[in-house]
Amino acid sequence: MPLLGDKHKLPMDSRVVRQVFHSCYHRVTGVAIAASIGHALAGRPLLSACTGGIALNLTRPAAVIWAVTQLKR
């Protein structure tokens, strides 16, 4: 997160950092969703609920980040 707030010498630097952040963030979100589904199918409701909560907490900021980037355009 600190890299997103830094001033970069070139606009391209900030775009690269932002794209790497978004890519990693979406991958972690996808893994959390897949883990939640996997735990549910394996019959582990507590782990499914926990990883589902993690996935929900990850998707909410992703939506906010997406909205902010759309406003900046």
C-alpha positions as CSV (number, residue, x, y, z in Angstrom):
1,M,0.0,0.0,0.0
2,P,2.8,2.6,0.7
3,L,3.8,2.4,-3.0
4,L,0.4,3.5,-4.1
5,G,0.7,6.8,-2.2
6,D,4.3,7.6,-3.2
7,K,5.0,10.2,-5.8
8,H,6.8,8.7,-8.8
9,K,9.1,10.5,-11.1
10,L,7.4,9.1,-14.2
11,P,3.6,8.5,-14.6
12,M,4.4,5.1,-16.0
13,D,6.0,4.1,-12.6
14,S,2.8,4.7,-10.8
15,R,0.8,2.8,-13.4
16,V,3.1,-0.2,-13.2
17,V,2.9,-0.3,-9.4
18,R,-0.9,0.1,-9.4
19,Q,-1.3,-2.7,-12.0
20,V,0.9,-5.1,-10.0
21,F,-1.1,-4.3,-6.8
22,H,-4.4,-4.9,-8.6
23,S,-3.3,-8.1,-10.1
24,C,-2.0,-9.6,-6.9
25,Y,-5.1,-8.3,-5.0
26,H,-7.4,-10.0,-7.5
27,R,-5.5,-13.3,-7.3
28,V,-5.6,-13.4,-3.5
29,T,-9.4,-12.7,-3.7
30,G,-9.8,-15.5,-6.1
31,V,-7.9,-17.9,-4.0
32,A,-9.9,-17.0,-0.9
33,I,-13.2,-17.6,-2.8
34,A,-11.9,-20.9,-4.1
35,A,-10.8,-22.0,-0.6
36,S,-14.2,-21.1,0.8
37,I,-15.9,-23.2,-1.9
38,G,-13.5,-26.1,-1.4
39,H,-14.0,-26.1,2.4
40,A,-17.8,-26.1,1.9
41,L,-17.6,-29.0,-0.5
42,A,-15.3,-30.9,1.8
43,G,-17.9,-30.6,4.7
44,R,-15.9,-28.1,6.8
45,P,-18.4,-25.4,7.6
46,L,-16.3,-23.4,10.0
47,L,-13.3,-23.2,7.7
48,S,-15.7,-22.3,4.8
49,A,-17.2,-19.5,6.9
50,C,-13.8,-18.2,7.9
51,T,-12.4,-18.2,4.3
52,G,-15.7,-16.8,3.0
53,G,-15.4,-13.9,5.5
54,I,-11.9,-13.3,4.2
55,A,-13.2,-13.3,0.7
56,L,-15.9,-10.8,1.6
57,N,-13.5,-8.5,3.3
58,L,-11.3,-8.6,0.2
59,T,-14.0,-8.0,-2.4
60,R,-15.4,-4.9,-0.6
61,P,-12.1,-2.8,-0.8
62,A,-11.6,-4.1,-4.4
63,A,-14.9,-2.5,-5.3
64,V,-14.0,0.7,-3.7
65,I,-10.6,0.8,-5.4
66,W,-12.2,0.1,-8.7
67,A,-14.7,3.0,-8.2
68,V,-11.9,5.4,-7.2
69,T,-9.9,4.5,-10.3
70,Q,-13.0,5.1,-12.5
71,L,-13.5,8.5,-10.9
72,K,-9.9,9.6,-11.7
73,R,-10.3,9.0,-15.4
